[in-house]
Structure formats: structure tokens, C-alpha cells
Amino acid sequence: MSLLQFFKSKQSECSASVAKERLQILVAHERLSRSSHDFLPAMKQDILDVIEKYFQVADNTISVRLDNEGDCSTLEVNVQLPENS
């Protein structure tokens, strides 16, 4: 084994392990951010504010739900509009 091959193989092992560790951190961060539903109350209020520009609705007539199934996330918004709209 030459001196050049010694340093080359050690560098690629180090780069591979660093890349693997970085990827694991990114995946963990993505999973954590997908399961966090802290934005839902703010989103519900934003949606309600937009709807109130056109209709008079009560706060309890809107529901927002986020479902995560595998790789797919579904946002469900239900709004009860007044009869005389």
C-alpha cells in the first residue's frame, strides 16, 4: 500500500461517515417538523379571517385537520357557511 492510497482511503471513509450522519440528522429533522402541528391554530385563524371578508361566520364553524399517512399529508378544512349567504 502506498502512502497516497493510505490517505485517500481514510478520507473517503471519513467523508462517507460524515455524509451518513448528516443525512440521518436531516431525516430526523424532517420527521420532527412533519409531525409538529403547531402551525394549525394560526392557519385556522388565517383561513377564518379570509372567509370573514365575504361571510359572517362564527369561530366554531370551521375545523382544520392534518392527517399524515405514510408519505402523504392531507389537510382537511370544513367550514359551515350561513344559510342566507
PyMOL Python script that loads the backbone (N, CA, C, O; Angstrom):
from pymol import cmd

cmd.read_pdbstr("""\
ATOM      1  N   MET A   1       0.852  -1.176   0.000  1.00  0.00           N
ATOM      2  CA  MET A   1       0.000   0.000   0.000  1.00  0.00           C
ATOM      3  C   MET A   1       0.895   1.234   0.000  1.00  0.00           C
ATOM      4  O   MET A   1       1.808   1.358   0.816  1.00  0.00           O
ATOM      5  N   SER A   2       0.620   2.123  -0.911  1.00  0.00           N
ATOM      6  CA  SER A   2       1.427   3.331  -0.973  1.00  0.00           C
ATOM      7  C   SER A   2       0.897   4.359   0.009  1.00  0.00           C
ATOM      8  O   SER A   2      -0.224   4.248   0.507  1.00  0.00           O
ATOM      9  N   LEU A   3       1.685   5.317   0.266  1.00  0.00           N
ATOM     10  CA  LEU A   3       1.324   6.383   1.206  1.00  0.00           C
ATOM     11  C   LEU A   3       0.126   7.180   0.680  1.00  0.00           C
ATOM     12  O   LEU A   3      -0.717   7.617   1.464  1.00  0.00           O
ATOM     13  N   LEU A   4       0.045   7.371  -0.626  1.00  0.00           N
ATOM     14  CA  LEU A   4      -1.059   8.116  -1.227  1.00  0.00           C
ATOM     15  C   LEU A   4      -2.381   7.357  -1.064  1.00  0.00           C
ATOM     16  O   LEU A   4      -3.403   7.972  -0.760  1.00  0.00           O
ATOM     17  N   GLN A   5      -2.380   6.059  -1.255  1.00  0.00           N
ATOM     18  CA  GLN A   5      -3.595   5.258  -1.095  1.00  0.00           C
ATOM     19  C   GLN A   5      -4.063   5.239   0.361  1.00  0.00           C
ATOM     20  O   GLN A   5      -5.263   5.198   0.636  1.00  0.00           O
ATOM     21  N   PHE A   6      -3.128   5.267   1.268  1.00  0.00           N
ATOM     22  CA  PHE A   6      -3.475   5.266   2.686  1.00  0.00           C
ATOM     23  C   PHE A   6      -4.317   6.499   3.035  1.00  0.00           C
ATOM     24  O   PHE A   6      -5.356   6.383   3.684  1.00  0.00           O
ATOM     25  N   PHE A   7      -3.864   7.671   2.604  1.00  0.00           N
ATOM     26  CA  PHE A   7      -4.598   8.894   2.914  1.00  0.00           C
ATOM     27  C   PHE A   7      -5.901   8.999   2.129  1.00  0.00           C
ATOM     28  O   PHE A   7      -6.890   9.530   2.635  1.00  0.00           O
ATOM     29  N   LYS A   8      -5.907   8.495   0.895  1.00  0.00           N
ATOM     30  CA  LYS A   8      -7.101   8.557   0.070  1.00  0.00           C
ATOM     31  C   LYS A   8      -8.234   7.703   0.649  1.00  0.00           C
ATOM     32  O   LYS A   8      -9.371   8.170   0.705  1.00  0.00           O
ATOM     33  N   SER A   9      -7.964   6.498   1.070  1.00  0.00           N
ATOM     34  CA  SER A   9      -8.993   5.628   1.622  1.00  0.00           C
ATOM     35  C   SER A   9      -9.504   6.150   2.958  1.00  0.00           C
ATOM     36  O   SER A   9     -10.694   6.027   3.251  1.00  0.00           O
ATOM     37  N   LYS A  10      -8.645   6.718   3.758  1.00  0.00           N
ATOM     38  CA  LYS A  10      -9.068   7.263   5.044  1.00  0.00           C
ATOM     39  C   LYS A  10      -9.971   8.472   4.847  1.00  0.00           C
ATOM     40  O   LYS A  10     -10.914   8.671   5.611  1.00  0.00           O
ATOM     41  N   GLN A  11      -9.693   9.273   3.837  1.00  0.00           N
ATOM     42  CA  GLN A  11     -10.510  10.452   3.567  1.00  0.00           C
ATOM     43  C   GLN A  11     -11.902  10.055   3.081  1.00  0.00           C
ATOM     44  O   GLN A  11     -12.890  10.661   3.496  1.00  0.00           O
ATOM     45  N   SER A  12     -11.998   9.056   2.215  1.00  0.00           N
ATOM     46  CA  SER A  12     -13.307   8.653   1.711  1.00  0.00           C
ATOM     47  C   SER A  12     -14.151   8.005   2.808  1.00  0.00           C
ATOM     48  O   SER A  12     -15.368   8.189   2.830  1.00  0.00           O
ATOM     49  N   GLU A  13     -13.533   7.254   3.713  1.00  0.00           N
ATOM     50  CA  GLU A  13     -14.278   6.685   4.838  1.00  0.00           C
ATOM     51  C   GLU A  13     -14.825   7.798   5.719  1.00  0.00           C
ATOM     52  O   GLU A  13     -15.971   7.746   6.166  1.00  0.00           O
ATOM     53  N   CYS A  14     -14.011   8.785   5.959  1.00  0.00           N
ATOM     54  CA  CYS A  14     -14.436   9.903   6.799  1.00  0.00           C
ATOM     55  C   CYS A  14     -15.565  10.673   6.127  1.00  0.00           C
ATOM     56  O   CYS A  14     -16.540  11.043   6.781  1.00  0.00           O
ATOM     57  N   SER A  15     -15.440  10.915   4.836  1.00  0.00           N
ATOM     58  CA  SER A  15     -16.486  11.649   4.114  1.00  0.00           C
ATOM     59  C   SER A  15     -17.790  10.868   4.098  1.00  0.00           C
ATOM     60  O   SER A  15     -18.867  11.444   4.252  1.00  0.00           O
ATOM     61  N   ALA A  16     -17.695   9.561   3.912  1.00  0.00           N
ATOM     62  CA  ALA A  16     -18.900   8.736   3.876  1.00  0.00           C
ATOM     63  C   ALA A  16     -19.602   8.736   5.231  1.00  0.00           C
ATOM     64  O   ALA A  16     -20.827   8.834   5.293  1.00  0.00           O
ATOM     65  N   SER A  17     -18.857   8.629   6.286  1.00  0.00           N
ATOM     66  CA  SER A  17     -19.491   8.606   7.604  1.00  0.00           C
ATOM     67  C   SER A  17     -20.078   9.964   7.959  1.00  0.00           C
ATOM     68  O   SER A  17     -21.128  10.042   8.597  1.00  0.00           O
ATOM     69  N   VAL A  18     -19.409  11.027   7.552  1.00  0.00           N
ATOM     70  CA  VAL A  18     -19.937  12.369   7.800  1.00  0.00           C
ATOM     71  C   VAL A  18     -21.212  12.582   6.992  1.00  0.00           C
ATOM     72  O   VAL A  18     -22.184  13.140   7.502  1.00  0.00           O
ATOM     73  N   ALA A  19     -21.217  12.141   5.733  1.00  0.00           N
ATOM     74  CA  ALA A  19     -22.406  12.283   4.893  1.00  0.00           C
ATOM     75  C   ALA A  19     -23.568  11.474   5.460  1.00  0.00           C
ATOM     76  O   ALA A  19     -24.710  11.934   5.455  1.00  0.00           O
ATOM     77  N   LYS A  20     -23.279  10.276   5.946  1.00  0.00           N
ATOM     78  CA  LYS A  20     -24.328   9.435   6.532  1.00  0.00           C
ATOM     79  C   LYS A  20     -24.916  10.111   7.771  1.00  0.00           C
ATOM     80  O   LYS A  20     -26.134  10.135   7.953  1.00  0.00           O
ATOM     81  N   GLU A  21     -24.063  10.646   8.603  1.00  0.00           N
ATOM     82  CA  GLU A  21     -24.522  11.312   9.822  1.00  0.00           C
ATOM     83  C   GLU A  21     -25.369  12.541   9.483  1.00  0.00           C
ATOM     84  O   GLU A  21     -26.398  12.778  10.117  1.00  0.00           O
ATOM     85  N   ARG A  22     -24.944  13.316   8.495  1.00  0.00           N
ATOM     86  CA  ARG A  22     -25.708  14.496   8.084  1.00  0.00           C
ATOM     87  C   ARG A  22     -27.077  14.098   7.537  1.00  0.00           C
ATOM     88  O   ARG A  22     -28.082  14.745   7.831  1.00  0.00           O
ATOM     89  N   LEU A  23     -27.111  13.040   6.746  1.00  0.00           N
ATOM     90  CA  LEU A  23     -28.374  12.570   6.197  1.00  0.00           C
ATOM     91  C   LEU A  23     -29.321  12.102   7.305  1.00  0.00           C
ATOM     92  O   LEU A  23     -30.522  12.369   7.241  1.00  0.00           O
ATOM     93  N   GLN A  24     -28.801  11.416   8.305  1.00  0.00           N
ATOM     94  CA  GLN A  24     -29.632  10.969   9.419  1.00  0.00           C
ATOM     95  C   GLN A  24     -30.205  12.162  10.185  1.00  0.00           C
ATOM     96  O   GLN A  24     -31.353  12.125  10.628  1.00  0.00           O
ATOM     97  N   ILE A  25     -29.417  13.204  10.338  1.00  0.00           N
ATOM     98  CA  ILE A  25     -29.888  14.406  11.025  1.00  0.00           C
ATOM     99  C   ILE A  25     -30.997  15.074  10.218  1.00  0.00           C
ATOM    100  O   ILE A  25     -32.008  15.501  10.776  1.00  0.00           O
ATOM    101  N   LEU A  26     -30.803  15.165   8.891  1.00  0.00           N
ATOM    102  CA  LEU A  26     -31.821  15.774   8.039  1.00  0.00           C
ATOM    103  C   LEU A  26     -33.127  14.985   8.062  1.00  0.00           C
ATOM    104  O   LEU A  26     -34.207  15.572   8.130  1.00  0.00           O
ATOM    105  N   VAL A  27     -33.034  13.670   8.007  1.00  0.00           N
ATOM    106  CA  VAL A  27     -34.232  12.830   8.036  1.00  0.00           C
ATOM    107  C   VAL A  27     -34.951  12.982   9.376  1.00  0.00           C
ATOM    108  O   VAL A  27     -36.176  13.093   9.412  1.00  0.00           O
ATOM    109  N   ALA A  28     -34.208  12.988  10.457  1.00  0.00           N
ATOM    110  CA  ALA A  28     -34.816  13.148  11.778  1.00  0.00           C
ATOM    111  C   ALA A  28     -35.487  14.511  11.906  1.00  0.00           C
ATOM    112  O   ALA A  28     -36.576  14.620  12.470  1.00  0.00           O
ATOM    113  N   HIS A  29     -34.841  15.545  11.385  1.00  0.00           N
ATOM    114  CA  HIS A  29     -35.417  16.889  11.437  1.00  0.00           C
ATOM    115  C   HIS A  29     -36.691  16.970  10.608  1.00  0.00           C
ATOM    116  O   HIS A  29     -37.669  17.584  11.035  1.00  0.00           O
ATOM    117  N   GLU A  30     -36.690  16.356   9.429  1.00  0.00           N
ATOM    118  CA  GLU A  30     -37.875  16.356   8.571  1.00  0.00           C
ATOM    119  C   GLU A  30     -39.031  15.626   9.243  1.00  0.00           C
ATOM    120  O   GLU A  30     -40.169  16.092   9.200  1.00  0.00           O
ATOM    121  N   ARG A  31     -38.747  14.487   9.859  1.00  0.00           N
ATOM    122  CA  ARG A  31     -39.801  13.746  10.557  1.00  0.00           C
ATOM    123  C   ARG A  31     -40.374  14.557  11.704  1.00  0.00           C
ATOM    124  O   ARG A  31     -41.585  14.557  11.929  1.00  0.00           O
ATOM    125  N   LEU A  32     -39.511  15.242  12.422  1.00  0.00           N
ATOM    126  CA  LEU A  32     -39.965  16.050  13.552  1.00  0.00           C
ATOM    127  C   LEU A  32     -40.827  17.208  13.073  1.00  0.00           C
ATOM    128  O   LEU A  32     -41.862  17.498  13.674  1.00  0.00           O
ATOM    129  N   SER A  33     -40.416  17.869  12.005  1.00  0.00           N
ATOM    130  CA  SER A  33     -41.180  19.018  11.541  1.00  0.00           C
ATOM    131  C   SER A  33     -42.510  18.592  10.921  1.00  0.00           C
ATOM    132  O   SER A  33     -43.479  19.348  10.989  1.00  0.00           O
ATOM    133  N   ARG A  34     -42.583  17.405  10.319  1.00  0.00           N
ATOM    134  CA  ARG A  34     -43.840  16.934   9.742  1.00  0.00           C
ATOM    135  C   ARG A  34     -44.845  16.560  10.820  1.00  0.00           C
ATOM    136  O   ARG A  34     -46.051  16.718  10.626  1.00  0.00           O
ATOM    137  N   SER A  35     -44.364  16.070  11.946  1.00  0.00           N
ATOM    138  CA  SER A  35     -45.290  15.652  12.996  1.00  0.00           C
ATOM    139  C   SER A  35     -45.701  16.809  13.898  1.00  0.00           C
ATOM    140  O   SER A  35     -46.602  16.662  14.723  1.00  0.00           O
ATOM    141  N   SER A  36     -45.061  17.934  13.751  1.00  0.00           N
ATOM    142  CA  SER A  36     -45.395  19.094  14.564  1.00  0.00           C
ATOM    143  C   SER A  36     -46.590  19.822  13.965  1.00  0.00           C
ATOM    144  O   SER A  36     -46.561  20.208  12.797  1.00  0.00           O
ATOM    145  N   HIS A  37     -47.627  20.011  14.749  1.00  0.00           N
ATOM    146  CA  HIS A  37     -48.840  20.664  14.280  1.00  0.00           C
ATOM    147  C   HIS A  37     -49.024  22.027  14.953  1.00  0.00           C
ATOM    148  O   HIS A  37     -50.154  22.461  15.176  1.00  0.00           O
ATOM    149  N   ASP A  38     -47.938  22.689  15.268  1.00  0.00           N
ATOM    150  CA  ASP A  38     -48.017  23.978  15.943  1.00  0.00           C
ATOM    151  C   ASP A  38     -48.604  25.065  15.051  1.00  0.00           C
ATOM    152  O   ASP A  38     -49.124  26.061  15.555  1.00  0.00           O
ATOM    153  N   PHE A  39     -48.530  24.892  13.749  1.00  0.00           N
ATOM    154  CA  PHE A  39     -48.994  25.916  12.832  1.00  0.00           C
ATOM    155  C   PHE A  39     -50.503  25.863  12.596  1.00  0.00           C
ATOM    156  O   PHE A  39     -51.069  26.806  12.043  1.00  0.00           O
ATOM    157  N   LEU A  40     -51.160  24.781  13.003  1.00  0.00           N
ATOM    158  CA  LEU A  40     -52.586  24.630  12.709  1.00  0.00           C
ATOM    159  C   LEU A  40     -53.477  25.723  13.318  1.00  0.00           C
ATOM    160  O   LEU A  40     -54.352  26.225  12.612  1.00  0.00           O
ATOM    161  N   PRO A  41     -53.306  26.113  14.573  1.00  0.00           N
ATOM    162  CA  PRO A  41     -54.160  27.192  15.095  1.00  0.00           C
ATOM    163  C   PRO A  41     -53.992  28.506  14.326  1.00  0.00           C
ATOM    164  O   PRO A  41     -54.964  29.219  14.077  1.00  0.00           O
ATOM    165  N   ALA A  42     -52.758  28.814  13.959  1.00  0.00           N
ATOM    166  CA  ALA A  42     -52.522  30.043  13.192  1.00  0.00           C
ATOM    167  C   ALA A  42     -53.122  29.931  11.795  1.00  0.00           C
ATOM    168  O   ALA A  42     -53.690  30.896  11.284  1.00  0.00           O
ATOM    169  N   MET A  43     -53.001  28.769  11.180  1.00  0.00           N
ATOM    170  CA  MET A  43     -53.582  28.556   9.858  1.00  0.00           C
ATOM    171  C   MET A  43     -55.100  28.654   9.923  1.00  0.00           C
ATOM    172  O   MET A  43     -55.723  29.245   9.041  1.00  0.00           O
ATOM    173  N   LYS A  44     -55.698  28.077  10.964  1.00  0.00           N
ATOM    174  CA  LYS A  44     -57.154  28.138  11.135  1.00  0.00           C
ATOM    175  C   LYS A  44     -57.613  29.581  11.241  1.00  0.00           C
ATOM    176  O   LYS A  44     -58.620  29.958  10.642  1.00  0.00           O
ATOM    177  N   GLN A  45     -56.887  30.388  11.997  1.00  0.00           N
ATOM    178  CA  GLN A  45     -57.250  31.795  12.161  1.00  0.00           C
ATOM    179  C   GLN A  45     -57.107  32.546  10.843  1.00  0.00           C
ATOM    180  O   GLN A  45     -57.949  33.384  10.520  1.00  0.00           O
ATOM    181  N   ASP A  46     -56.059  32.263  10.077  1.00  0.00           N
ATOM    182  CA  ASP A  46     -55.874  32.902   8.772  1.00  0.00           C
ATOM    183  C   ASP A  46     -57.011  32.560   7.817  1.00  0.00           C
ATOM    184  O   ASP A  46     -57.526  33.430   7.115  1.00  0.00           O
ATOM    185  N   ILE A  47     -57.397  31.296   7.795  1.00  0.00           N
ATOM    186  CA  ILE A  47     -58.499  30.866   6.930  1.00  0.00           C
ATOM    187  C   ILE A  47     -59.798  31.539   7.361  1.00  0.00           C
ATOM    188  O   ILE A  47     -60.576  31.993   6.522  1.00  0.00           O
ATOM    189  N   LEU A  48     -60.027  31.599   8.654  1.00  0.00           N
ATOM    190  CA  LEU A  48     -61.232  32.246   9.180  1.00  0.00           C
ATOM    191  C   LEU A  48     -61.253  33.730   8.817  1.00  0.00           C
ATOM    192  O   LEU A  48     -62.303  34.266   8.462  1.00  0.00           O
ATOM    193  N   ASP A  49     -60.104  34.393   8.902  1.00  0.00           N
ATOM    194  CA  ASP A  49     -60.025  35.818   8.547  1.00  0.00           C
ATOM    195  C   ASP A  49     -60.394  36.048   7.084  1.00  0.00           C
ATOM    196  O   ASP A  49     -61.094  37.009   6.764  1.00  0.00           O
ATOM    197  N   VAL A  50     -59.932  35.179   6.204  1.00  0.00           N
ATOM    198  CA  VAL A  50     -60.250  35.317   4.782  1.00  0.00           C
ATOM    199  C   VAL A  50     -61.731  35.078   4.535  1.00  0.00           C
ATOM    200  O   VAL A  50     -62.365  35.813   3.779  1.00  0.00           O
ATOM    201  N   ILE A  51     -62.283  34.049   5.172  1.00  0.00           N
ATOM    202  CA  ILE A  51     -63.706  33.737   4.980  1.00  0.00           C
ATOM    203  C   ILE A  51     -64.577  34.870   5.516  1.00  0.00           C
ATOM    204  O   ILE A  51     -65.619  35.176   4.937  1.00  0.00           O
ATOM    205  N   GLU A  52     -64.156  35.497   6.621  1.00  0.00           N
ATOM    206  CA  GLU A  52     -64.941  36.580   7.213  1.00  0.00           C
ATOM    207  C   GLU A  52     -64.981  37.823   6.333  1.00  0.00           C
ATOM    208  O   GLU A  52     -65.823  38.695   6.547  1.00  0.00           O
ATOM    209  N   LYS A  53     -64.105  37.926   5.363  1.00  0.00           N
ATOM    210  CA  LYS A  53     -64.164  39.042   4.413  1.00  0.00           C
ATOM    211  C   LYS A  53     -65.429  38.947   3.554  1.00  0.00           C
ATOM    212  O   LYS A  53     -65.951  39.963   3.096  1.00  0.00           O
ATOM    213  N   TYR A  54     -65.909  37.737   3.342  1.00  0.00           N
ATOM    214  CA  TYR A  54     -67.035  37.510   2.430  1.00  0.00           C
ATOM    215  C   TYR A  54     -68.310  37.023   3.126  1.00  0.00           C
ATOM    216  O   TYR A  54     -69.412  37.245   2.624  1.00  0.00           O
ATOM    217  N   PHE A  55     -68.168  36.363   4.277  1.00  0.00           N
ATOM    218  CA  PHE A  55     -69.308  35.807   5.011  1.00  0.00           C
ATOM    219  C   PHE A  55     -69.160  36.109   6.492  1.00  0.00           C
ATOM    220  O   PHE A  55     -68.055  36.305   6.997  1.00  0.00           O
ATOM    221  N   GLN A  56     -70.304  36.143   7.183  1.00  0.00           N
ATOM    222  CA  GLN A  56     -70.263  36.251   8.638  1.00  0.00           C
ATOM    223  C   GLN A  56     -70.366  34.835   9.202  1.00  0.00           C
ATOM    224  O   GLN A  56     -71.412  34.193   9.107  1.00  0.00           O
ATOM    225  N   VAL A  57     -69.272  34.359   9.788  1.00  0.00           N
ATOM    226  CA  VAL A  57     -69.236  33.013  10.353  1.00  0.00           C
ATOM    227  C   VAL A  57     -68.679  33.077  11.767  1.00  0.00           C
ATOM    228  O   VAL A  57     -67.906  33.974  12.103  1.00  0.00           O
ATOM    229  N   ALA A  58     -69.073  32.128  12.580  1.00  0.00           N
ATOM    230  CA  ALA A  58     -68.573  32.035  13.958  1.00  0.00           C
ATOM    231  C   ALA A  58     -67.270  31.228  13.977  1.00  0.00           C
ATOM    232  O   ALA A  58     -66.988  30.445  13.070  1.00  0.00           O
ATOM    233  N   ASP A  59     -66.497  31.441  15.024  1.00  0.00           N
ATOM    234  CA  ASP A  59     -65.215  30.729  15.156  1.00  0.00           C
ATOM    235  C   ASP A  59     -65.392  29.215  15.214  1.00  0.00           C
ATOM    236  O   ASP A  59     -64.529  28.470  14.749  1.00  0.00           O
ATOM    237  N   ASN A  60     -66.499  28.762  15.781  1.00  0.00           N
ATOM    238  CA  ASN A  60     -66.681  27.322  15.948  1.00  0.00           C
ATOM    239  C   ASN A  60     -67.250  26.638  14.701  1.00  0.00           C
ATOM    240  O   ASN A  60     -67.540  25.443  14.737  1.00  0.00           O
ATOM    241  N   THR A  61     -67.412  27.371  13.611  1.00  0.00           N
ATOM    242  CA  THR A  61     -67.947  26.772  12.387  1.00  0.00           C
ATOM    243  C   THR A  61     -66.859  26.335  11.419  1.00  0.00           C
ATOM    244  O   THR A  61     -67.161  25.933  10.296  1.00  0.00           O
ATOM    245  N   ILE A  62     -65.627  26.403  11.826  1.00  0.00           N
ATOM    246  CA  ILE A  62     -64.527  25.977  10.968  1.00  0.00           C
ATOM    247  C   ILE A  62     -63.694  24.935  11.713  1.00  0.00           C
ATOM    248  O   ILE A  62     -63.411  25.083  12.902  1.00  0.00           O
ATOM    249  N   SER A  63     -63.311  23.894  11.006  1.00  0.00           N
ATOM    250  CA  SER A  63     -62.408  22.901  11.589  1.00  0.00           C
ATOM    251  C   SER A  63     -61.283  22.617  10.595  1.00  0.00           C
ATOM    252  O   SER A  63     -61.508  22.509   9.390  1.00  0.00           O
ATOM    253  N   VAL A  64     -60.083  22.500  11.125  1.00  0.00           N
ATOM    254  CA  VAL A  64     -58.899  22.226  10.314  1.00  0.00           C
ATOM    255  C   VAL A  64     -58.237  20.982  10.878  1.00  0.00           C
ATOM    256  O   VAL A  64     -57.992  20.889  12.081  1.00  0.00           O
ATOM    257  N   ARG A  65     -57.946  20.021  10.000  1.00  0.00           N
ATOM    258  CA  ARG A  65     -57.332  18.765  10.442  1.00  0.00           C
ATOM    259  C   ARG A  65     -56.223  18.375   9.475  1.00  0.00           C
ATOM    260  O   ARG A  65     -56.380  18.478   8.259  1.00  0.00           O
ATOM    261  N   LEU A  66     -55.114  17.930  10.023  1.00  0.00           N
ATOM    262  CA  LEU A  66     -53.995  17.464   9.221  1.00  0.00           C
ATOM    263  C   LEU A  66     -53.756  15.998   9.534  1.00  0.00           C
ATOM    264  O   LEU A  66     -53.505  15.634  10.682  1.00  0.00           O
ATOM    265  N   ASP A  67     -53.835  15.160   8.511  1.00  0.00           N
ATOM    266  CA  ASP A  67     -53.603  13.726   8.668  1.00  0.00           C
ATOM    267  C   ASP A  67     -52.324  13.348   7.933  1.00  0.00           C
ATOM    268  O   ASP A  67     -52.094  13.772   6.801  1.00  0.00           O
ATOM    269  N   ASN A  68     -51.500  12.545   8.591  1.00  0.00           N
ATOM    270  CA  ASN A  68     -50.287  12.024   7.976  1.00  0.00           C
ATOM    271  C   ASN A  68     -50.414  10.516   7.855  1.00  0.00           C
ATOM    272  O   ASN A  68     -50.560   9.812   8.855  1.00  0.00           O
ATOM    273  N   GLU A  69     -50.357  10.031   6.639  1.00  0.00           N
ATOM    274  CA  GLU A  69     -50.395   8.594   6.388  1.00  0.00           C
ATOM    275  C   GLU A  69     -49.228   8.253   5.468  1.00  0.00           C
ATOM    276  O   GLU A  69     -49.270   8.529   4.269  1.00  0.00           O
ATOM    277  N   GLY A  70     -48.207   7.662   6.030  1.00  0.00           N
ATOM    278  CA  GLY A  70     -47.043   7.305   5.226  1.00  0.00           C
ATOM    279  C   GLY A  70     -46.359   8.546   4.687  1.00  0.00           C
ATOM    280  O   GLY A  70     -45.963   9.428   5.449  1.00  0.00           O
ATOM    281  N   ASP A  71     -46.221   8.611   3.379  1.00  0.00           N
ATOM    282  CA  ASP A  71     -45.557   9.736   2.733  1.00  0.00           C
ATOM    283  C   ASP A  71     -46.523  10.843   2.331  1.00  0.00           C
ATOM    284  O   ASP A  71     -46.111  11.829   1.722  1.00  0.00           O
ATOM    285  N   CYS A  72     -47.799  10.694   2.662  1.00  0.00           N
ATOM    286  CA  CYS A  72     -48.825  11.627   2.203  1.00  0.00           C
ATOM    287  C   CYS A  72     -49.435  12.369   3.392  1.00  0.00           C
ATOM    288  O   CYS A  72     -49.813  11.758   4.392  1.00  0.00           O
ATOM    289  N   SER A  73     -49.525  13.684   3.269  1.00  0.00           N
ATOM    290  CA  SER A  73     -50.192  14.506   4.280  1.00  0.00           C
ATOM    291  C   SER A  73     -51.444  15.108   3.657  1.00  0.00           C
ATOM    292  O   SER A  73     -51.420  15.576   2.519  1.00  0.00           O
ATOM    293  N   THR A  74     -52.535  15.091   4.411  1.00  0.00           N
ATOM    294  CA  THR A  74     -53.803  15.611   3.920  1.00  0.00           C
ATOM    295  C   THR A  74     -54.296  16.698   4.855  1.00  0.00           C
ATOM    296  O   THR A  74     -54.402  16.486   6.063  1.00  0.00           O
ATOM    297  N   LEU A  75     -54.597  17.861   4.300  1.00  0.00           N
ATOM    298  CA  LEU A  75     -55.153  18.962   5.068  1.00  0.00           C
ATOM    299  C   LEU A  75     -56.638  19.033   4.759  1.00  0.00           C
ATOM    300  O   LEU A  75     -57.031  19.199   3.604  1.00  0.00           O
ATOM    301  N   GLU A  76     -57.464  18.907   5.789  1.00  0.00           N
ATOM    302  CA  GLU A  76     -58.912  18.941   5.624  1.00  0.00           C
ATOM    303  C   GLU A  76     -59.446  20.182   6.321  1.00  0.00           C
ATOM    304  O   GLU A  76     -59.185  20.404   7.503  1.00  0.00           O
ATOM    305  N   VAL A  77     -60.202  20.994   5.574  1.00  0.00           N
ATOM    306  CA  VAL A  77     -60.801  22.207   6.113  1.00  0.00           C
ATOM    307  C   VAL A  77     -62.301  22.125   5.893  1.00  0.00           C
ATOM    308  O   VAL A  77     -62.757  21.982   4.759  1.00  0.00           O
ATOM    309  N   ASN A  78     -63.065  22.215   6.963  1.00  0.00           N
ATOM    310  CA  ASN A  78     -64.529  22.213   6.897  1.00  0.00           C
ATOM    311  C   ASN A  78     -65.043  23.547   7.426  1.00  0.00           C
ATOM    312  O   ASN A  78     -64.667  23.985   8.513  1.00  0.00           O
ATOM    313  N   VAL A  79     -65.907  24.183   6.641  1.00  0.00           N
ATOM    314  CA  VAL A  79     -66.484  25.466   7.025  1.00  0.00           C
ATOM    315  C   VAL A  79     -67.996  25.388   6.840  1.00  0.00           C
ATOM    316  O   VAL A  79     -68.481  25.011   5.773  1.00  0.00           O
ATOM    317  N   GLN A  80     -68.726  25.740   7.872  1.00  0.00           N
ATOM    318  CA  GLN A  80     -70.188  25.812   7.783  1.00  0.00           C
ATOM    319  C   GLN A  80     -70.559  27.252   7.450  1.00  0.00           C
ATOM    320  O   GLN A  80     -70.387  28.160   8.262  1.00  0.00           O
ATOM    321  N   LEU A  81     -71.069  27.435   6.245  1.00  0.00           N
ATOM    322  CA  LEU A  81     -71.484  28.775   5.820  1.00  0.00           C
ATOM    323  C   LEU A  81     -72.919  29.021   6.243  1.00  0.00           C
ATOM    324  O   LEU A  81     -73.705  28.081   6.363  1.00  0.00           O
ATOM    325  N   PRO A  82     -73.266  30.287   6.472  1.00  0.00           N
ATOM    326  CA  PRO A  82     -74.648  30.597   6.860  1.00  0.00           C
ATOM    327  C   PRO A  82     -75.629  30.292   5.719  1.00  0.00           C
ATOM    328  O   PRO A  82     -75.256  30.312   4.546  1.00  0.00           O
ATOM    329  N   GLU A  83     -76.864  30.014   6.076  1.00  0.00           N
ATOM    330  CA  GLU A  83     -77.897  29.661   5.102  1.00  0.00           C
ATOM    331  C   GLU A  83     -78.176  30.786   4.110  1.00  0.00           C
ATOM    332  O   GLU A  83     -78.409  30.524   2.930  1.00  0.00           O
ATOM    333  N   ASN A  84     -78.155  32.021   4.567  1.00  0.00           N
ATOM    334  CA  ASN A  84     -78.522  33.159   3.721  1.00  0.00           C
ATOM    335  C   ASN A  84     -77.307  33.815   3.062  1.00  0.00           C
ATOM    336  O   ASN A  84     -77.265  35.038   2.925  1.00  0.00           O
ATOM    337  N   SER A  85     -76.339  33.032   2.661  1.00  0.00           N
ATOM    338  CA  SER A  85     -75.129  33.614   2.076  1.00  0.00           C
ATOM    339  C   SER A  85     -75.256  33.858   0.604  1.00  0.00           C
ATOM    340  O   SER A  85     -74.315  34.346  -0.024  1.00  0.00           O
TER     341      SER A  85
END
""", "prot")
cmd.dss("prot")
cmd.show_as("cartoon", "prot")
cmd.util.cbc("prot")
cmd.orient("prot")
